[in-house]
Amino acid sequence: MPRPVTLVLGAAAFTGIANAQQYKLVDNFTEENFFDNFDFINQTDPTHGLVNYVAAQTANNQRLAGYYSGGVYLGADHTNQVSSDGRPSVRVESKKTYNHGLFIGDFAHMPEGCGTWPAFWTYGINPTWPDGGEIDIIEGVNAQETNAMTLHTGAGCSVTMGDVHSGTNLTTDNCNDNEGKNGCGEHSTDTTGYGSGFNAKSGGVYAMEWTSESITVWYFPRDSIPDGVLDTDTPDTSNFGTPAAQFIGGDGCIIDDHFMNHVIVINLTLCGDWAGKVWDEDSTCTAKASTCNEYVENNPDAFTDAYWLVNSVRTFEQTSSSKRDIPKPFTA
């Protein structure tokens, strides 16, 4: 006997497919395996910071990298005055490269204070920057109180902003980093998401989703991390709520043409092309020294809180989208 079905005539037609962005765990980098899976990059800082990126052994000997309070510690020297050679600090990059995925960083602390320029980000190593793209998940400088989320590409990528928190502002839609451009940014007004405000809440969690259609960033303060973010190996981003930033591709920017072969980076540089350039615009910092370099060279105590404390960095790959066939109403 046919199954009885109640028909609602005149209802809007269904699309026929419902999708959910579901993922499965690939990597879980914690204090147990972090240093086995990240390389120390001790080359000259490409952003011209007053920093001396050191190798792994030096970082260990000088206590700039190691284990602290159940997490991975990555920081700058805070005991010595330095010369123009730069203040010792660290930059680490994942040994693996990635194309698409979900990336979740759980941080108990991040660097703060005048002269600092910390970042948690990814970039393409082949082709070389900026043609492989860059995704800045956490970034800021000096006494900045809010987070700047930014994409950098070569020519030919302009994005639109998705449905994000009301406090997020699109600074520019052109992601081209050639000819002196600075990428396309979405800047938050949430003072708990960066610097001293972030640290006052014992940190929090940032998640970045990279698909062929868009690049999305969520931020969860420590006291309001929803179920399904840290407590599962199979997260579903449809449950993450409204994002802090979302860059949507399309005709103006084919995401897969501009973002590929990324490594994960955590670093702390000082002064340089951003923190040094805008020093005079920060009244908190200019009250301490006339230039960023002068401040960094002569005030080691100022960098006591200039460190990352990483609980974990996890990466996920997308499973087949959950799909459900929905019966379509017939036309009477």
HUGI-V669257 format. One record per residue. N is the residue number from 1. SS is DSSP state (H for helix, E for strand, L for the rest). OMEGA is omega in whole degrees, -180 to 180 (* if undefined). NEAR is the number of other ideal C-beta (glycine too) atoms within 12 Angstrom. Layout:
BEGIN
N_SS_OMEGA_NEAR + N_SS_OMEGA_NEAR
END
This chain:
BEGIN
1_L_180_3 + 2_L_179_4 + 3_L_178_6 + 4_L_-180_6 + 5_L_176_9 + 6_L_-177_9 + 7_L_176_13 + 8_L_-177_14 + 9_L_178_10 + 10_L_179_10 + 11_L_178_15 + 12_L_-180_9 + 13_L_176_13 + 14_L_177_15 + 15_L_179_12 + 16_L_-178_13 + 17_E_172_13 + 18_E_-175_14 + 19_L_173_20 + 20_L_-179_21 + 21_L_-177_33 + 22_E_-174_26 + 23_E_173_35 + 24_E_-175_21 + 25_E_174_25 + 26_E_-178_27 + 27_E_174_29 + 28_E_-177_24 + 29_E_180_31 + 30_L_179_23 + 31_L_-179_26 + 32_L_-174_15 + 33_L_-173_19 + 34_H_-174_34 + 35_H_173_27 + 36_H_-172_17 + 37_H_178_27 + 38_E_177_31 + 39_E_172_27 + 40_E_-178_29 + 41_L_-177_29 + 42_L_176_25 + 43_L_177_16 + 44_L_-179_17 + 45_L_-179_32 + 46_L_179_20 + 47_L_171_31 + 48_L_179_21 + 49_L_176_37 + 50_L_-172_39 + 51_E_176_46 + 52_E_179_33 + 53_E_-173_38 + 54_L_178_33 + 55_L_-174_21 + 56_H_-177_24 + 57_H_178_14 + 58_H_178_19 + 59_H_179_33 + 60_H_-178_18 + 61_H_-178_14 + 62_L_179_24 + 63_L_175_21 + 64_L_179_40 + 65_E_-180_41 + 66_E_-177_25 + 67_E_-178_20 + 68_E_173_20 + 69_L_177_16 + 70_L_-179_17 + 71_E_179_30 + 72_E_-178_37 + 73_E_176_34 + 74_E_-174_45 + 75_E_179_43 + 76_L_174_48 + 77_L_179_37 + 78_L_-180_29 + 79_L_-172_18 + 80_L_165_21 + 81_L_-176_20 + 82_L_179_28 + 83_L_179_15 + 84_L_175_18 + 85_L_175_20 + 86_L_178_31 + 87_E_179_44 + 88_E_180_40 + 89_E_-175_45 + 90_L_169_45 + 91_E_179_44 + 92_E_180_39 + 93_E_-180_31 + 94_E_177_36 + 95_L_-180_20 + 96_L_171_24 + 97_L_-174_23 + 98_E_171_33 + 99_L_-175_25 + 100_L_176_30 + 101_E_176_36 + 102_E_-176_41 + 103_E_-177_44 + 104_E_178_42 + 105_E_179_44 + 106_E_-175_37 + 107_E_175_41 + 108_E_-178_28 + 109_E_174_34 + 110_L_179_47 + 111_L_178_49 + 112_L_171_37 + 113_L_-179_39 + 114_L_179_38 + 115_L_-176_50 + 116_E_175_49 + 117_E_-180_45 + 118_E_177_50 + 119_E_168_43 + 120_E_-167_45 + 121_E_174_42 + 122_E_175_44 + 123_E_-178_40 + 124_E_-179_34 + 125_L_179_27 + 126_L_4_15 + 127_L_-174_18 + 128_L_-177_15 + 129_L_3_29 + 130_L_-171_33 + 131_L_174_26 + 132_L_177_30 + 133_L_176_46 + 134_E_178_43 + 135_E_179_48 + 136_E_-176_42 + 137_E_173_47 + 138_E_179_48 + 139_E_176_44 + 140_L_-177_40 + 141_L_171_41 + 142_L_-177_40 + 143_L_179_30 + 144_L_-175_37 + 145_L_-176_26 + 146_L_-173_31 + 147_L_175_43 + 148_E_179_41 + 149_E_-166_46 + 150_E_170_41 + 151_E_174_52 + 152_E_179_40 + 153_E_167_41 + 154_L_-177_28 + 155_L_171_19 + 156_L_178_22 + 157_L_172_38 + 158_E_-172_27 + 159_L_170_41 + 160_E_-179_25 + 161_E_180_31 + 162_L_-179_26 + 163_L_-173_16 + 164_E_177_29 + 165_L_-176_27 + 166_L_-179_12 + 167_L_-179_19 + 168_L_-179_31 + 169_E_175_23 + 170_E_-178_27 + 171_L_175_23 + 172_L_-179_25 + 173_L_-177_26 + 174_E_-175_28 + 175_L_-178_42 + 176_E_-178_28 + 177_L_175_30 + 178_L_175_18 + 179_L_174_10 + 180_L_178_8 + 181_L_-176_23 + 182_L_178_28 + 183_L_179_40 + 184_E_-173_40 + 185_E_168_34 + 186_E_-173_42 + 187_E_-180_32 + 188_L_172_39 + 189_L_-179_23 + 190_L_-176_35 + 191_L_174_22 + 192_L_-172_29 + 193_L_-177_43 + 194_L_170_42 + 195_H_-174_37 + 196_H_178_27 + 197_H_176_27 + 198_H_-177_38 + 199_H_180_30 + 200_H_179_22 + 201_L_-177_26 + 202_L_175_23 + 203_L_-178_38 + 204_E_-173_38 + 205_E_171_41 + 206_E_176_50 + 207_E_178_44 + 208_E_178_43 + 209_E_-177_39 + 210_E_177_40 + 211_L_177_27 + 212_L_-176_21 + 213_L_-173_25 + 214_E_173_33 + 215_E_-170_49 + 216_E_179_41 + 217_E_173_48 + 218_E_172_42 + 219_E_179_47 + 220_E_175_34 + 221_E_-175_29 + 222_H_-175_25 + 223_H_180_13 + 224_H_175_17 + 225_L_-176_27 + 226_L_172_24 + 227_L_178_14 + 228_L_177_26 + 229_L_-179_34 + 230_L_-170_26 + 231_L_179_16 + 232_L_174_23 + 233_L_-180_22 + 234_L_-178_23 + 235_L_178_37 + 236_E_-174_27 + 237_H_176_37 + 238_H_178_22 + 239_H_-175_22 + 240_L_-180_33 + 241_L_-177_22 + 242_L_-179_23 + 243_E_174_33 + 244_L_179_43 + 245_E_174_46 + 246_E_178_33 + 247_E_-176_49 + 248_E_178_31 + 249_L_-178_33 + 250_E_-178_19 + 251_L_-178_13 + 252_L_-179_22 + 253_E_174_32 + 254_L_-173_22 + 255_H_-175_33 + 256_H_176_23 + 257_H_-173_23 + 258_H_-178_39 + 259_L_-178_41 + 260_L_172_31 + 261_L_-176_24 + 262_E_166_36 + 263_E_177_34 + 264_E_-176_42 + 265_E_167_40 + 266_E_-178_45 + 267_E_173_47 + 268_E_171_53 + 269_E_-175_41 + 270_E_-179_50 + 271_L_176_38 + 272_H_-170_34 + 273_H_178_23 + 274_H_-176_33 + 275_H_179_41 + 276_L_-177_34 + 277_L_-176_21 + 278_L_-179_26 + 279_H_-177_35 + 280_H_-179_17 + 281_H_-176_17 + 282_L_-175_28 + 283_H_178_13 + 284_H_-176_24 + 285_H_-179_32 + 286_H_176_20 + 287_L_-177_14 + 288_L_-180_23 + 289_L_-177_24 + 290_L_178_13 + 291_L_178_23 + 292_H_-179_41 + 293_H_179_30 + 294_H_-179_25 + 295_H_-177_35 + 296_H_-178_47 + 297_H_-165_27 + 298_H_-175_23 + 299_L_-178_29 + 300_H_-179_23 + 301_H_-178_18 + 302_H_-174_32 + 303_H_175_35 + 304_L_180_19 + 305_L_180_26 + 306_L_-180_42 + 307_E_170_38 + 308_E_168_43 + 309_E_-171_35 + 310_E_173_44 + 311_E_179_34 + 312_E_166_30 + 313_E_-178_46 + 314_E_178_37 + 315_E_-177_35 + 316_E_172_31 + 317_E_-176_26 + 318_E_172_29 + 319_L_175_22 + 320_L_-180_12 + 321_L_176_18 + 322_L_-176_19 + 323_L_-179_15 + 324_E_177_13 + 325_E_-178_11 + 326_L_179_14 + 327_L_178_15 + 328_L_177_15 + 329_L_178_17 + 330_L_178_13 + 331_L_-177_9 + 332_L_*_8
END
